[in-house]
Amino acid sequence: MSYMVKLIAGLTGTAFLCIFIGGLSQSISSGFAGFVGGAPFMLIAILVCGMAVYDFWDECVRKK
């Protein structure tokens, strides 16, 4: 796969994942669970999005 295709596909996938996880976290925190009940999921969501962004950088951006 060419560098540009890999970059675009990786960025698109990572962006969709982070948007979905962020929306899910916001929905849980503003709903029945409240901020305190949704805080553990919010921390996990931030960690997962951070790992996804690092994996995108490691696989698609960094030249090996």
N, C-alpha and C positions, 0 to 999 in steps of 0.2 A: 504494500500500500504506500502511496506517495506521502511525503511529509505533510503537504497541505490538506489532503483528504483526512489523514489521521488527526491533524490539528482541529479541523472543523468538526469532525464526528465526535472527537473527545470533548471538545468545548460544549457542543450541543448536548451531549449526554450528561455531562457533569452539571451543566446549568439546569437542565430539566430535573435532575435528581435533587439538587440543592433547593430549587423552587418548590418541589413537591414536599420535601422533608420540612422546609421552613413553613409552608402553609399548614401542614399537618400539626406542627408544633404550635403555631399561632392559634389554630382551631382548638386544640386541646387546652391551651392556657386560658383562652377567653371563654371557654364553655363551662361545663359543669364542674370540672376539676379545679378551676381557678388558677391563679398564678402559682401558688404554693404547691398544688397538686400536679401542675404541669411542669414544674421546674426540673424534676429528674429527666423527663423526656426531652426537655429543651437542652439540657446539658449533653445528653446522648446525641441529639440531633446536630448540635454544634460540632461535637467530636467526629461524627460520621461525615459531615460535610467537609470538615478539615482534612480527613483522610482521603476523601474522594478528590479534593482539589490537589492534594499532594501526589496522589496516584496519577492524575491527569498530567501534572507537571513532569513527573518521573517518566511516564510512558510516551508522552507526546511532545513536550517542549524541550526537555534536556537532550542534548546531543551526546550520544554515548561513544 
